[in-house]
Amino acid sequence: MTKKFLPLLISKRDSRVINICSVAGFLAPSYLSAYSASKYALESFSDCLRREMAP
């Protein structure tokens, strides 16, 4: 969804992409490896997207 709308978002100066993550992406609790990995992936995606959208 983000990739589809990215050109429109970049053309608007005040656009935002908001992703809700979990602290599990940083803490990596035992027996929750898949959940933790998916949350870290979203955190990393958000960070990369922020840099790509920067002017």
C-alpha positions in Angstrom: 0.0 0.0 0.0 2.8 2.4 0.9 4.7 1.7 -2.3 1.5 2.4 -4.4 0.9 5.8 -2.8 4.5 6.9 -2.3 4.7 9.1 -5.4 1.6 11.0 -4.2 3.0 11.3 -0.7 6.3 12.6 -1.9 4.5 15.3 -4.0 2.7 16.6 -1.0 5.0 18.5 1.4 3.0 17.7 4.6 2.3 14.0 4.0 3.0 11.4 6.6 3.2 7.6 6.8 2.4 6.2 10.2 3.4 2.7 11.2 2.5 1.3 14.6 5.2 -1.1 15.9 5.8 -3.0 19.1 8.5 -2.8 21.7 9.0 -6.5 21.0 11.0 -5.4 17.9 13.7 -4.1 20.3 13.5 -6.5 23.2 13.3 -9.9 21.4 11.5 -11.8 24.2 12.0 -15.6 24.5 9.6 -17.8 22.5 8.4 -14.9 20.4 11.0 -14.9 17.7 8.7 -14.7 14.7 6.6 -12.0 16.3 9.7 -10.0 17.3 11.3 -10.4 13.8 8.2 -9.1 12.1 8.1 -6.1 14.5 11.7 -5.3 13.9 11.1 -5.6 10.1 8.4 -2.9 10.3 10.7 -0.7 12.4 13.5 -1.1 9.8 11.0 -0.5 6.9 9.8 2.7 8.6 13.3 4.0 9.1 14.3 3.3 5.5 11.1 4.9 4.2 11.8 8.0 6.2 15.2 8.4 4.6 13.9 7.7 1.1 11.2 10.4 1.5 13.5 13.0 2.9 14.0 16.0 0.6 
